[in-house]
Amino acid sequence: MIVSVNSDPNRSEFDMLLSSTISELNIHAKKSSKKIETLLGRNLEPYVRDVMTDLAVGTVFENSIELIGGQKFPDIIAKKYYGIEVKTTTQNHWKTTGNSVFEGTRVDSVERIFMLFAKLASPIEFRCRPYEEVLSEVVVTHSPRYLIDMNLEQGKTIFDKIKTPYDTFRKNENPIRPIVDYYKSKLKPGEELWWMDAENNSKPSNIVIQIWSNLSLKEKQELKNKSMVYFPELFGNRSDKFGRIAIWLVTREAVVCPNVRDLFTAGGKNDYIIGKKVYEKVPRILLNLFDNIPNIVETIMQTSAFELSEYWETKTTEKTKLFDWMDLVTEHSKKIQDAKHLPIKQILTELTLK
């Protein structure tokens, strides 16, 4: 994969410096393994800087090796242009969680970055590869981060998967969008990404996970109303129709509900009256819908068509989203045996026009 169209200054000399640095560090690992294995995390960075500084004497990189403090990325820079990101693991493998996808702390002048990885489990070993060649996937801790794999095969990086060169990707104003699109394309039926970018998730996830029973009655009803908007399949008869709601409650709303089905179906059937018209034996799941139409309509109108399209997995617009939602509910409810006698579209239209 081509990662840059720029000509890197003194690239061959820098490659030689990196190669010498890795060789020297591996010699140290054999001669002074007890000392090296104590250099975890940030303790290793000044050690690597010192080795590189000594080896740079007499080269174009003499007096240009700098250790970058704080939370800046990468850890070490040379001639303001090249960067070295230092990672360590105490496990006997070559994988770890890397830096943020967003690279908000990247040193502005640095154009080419290399990953210097120290495996501090016996036998201790150092390796170095171009940064973009070892980023296999995106994983999520408190934010989307790269997964580093120093044994990654050529053509298997996350950038190969999204078909975007690293240098193009990192300069994107919204870099997470192609990542989201890629992982969404790999979802199986009923699965959902548990993280989204700010563009699509206006409400940040709560840091505290709550149990459903501890919510107030108002909070419970608001979540049920959103569920009836976002997941119209719950009005159908699929055996997994509550699956996406359960995932959404945990990942987007930070709420654990032991039995989602009961939120919508508990209570049996009843009659429903609109004006002088009586609709008999209405299933509880539809009674919950009809009783909360004003708030449900408000939720639809306050949710962007883009976000609703994501939930519904079909295109909608600001002008048609209410009618599209009614069509989806109507279509799904046709599959409920106990609701075949009910004119769902007519009832929804009457209630929304009240």
Disulfide bonds with the S-S distance in Angstrom:
none
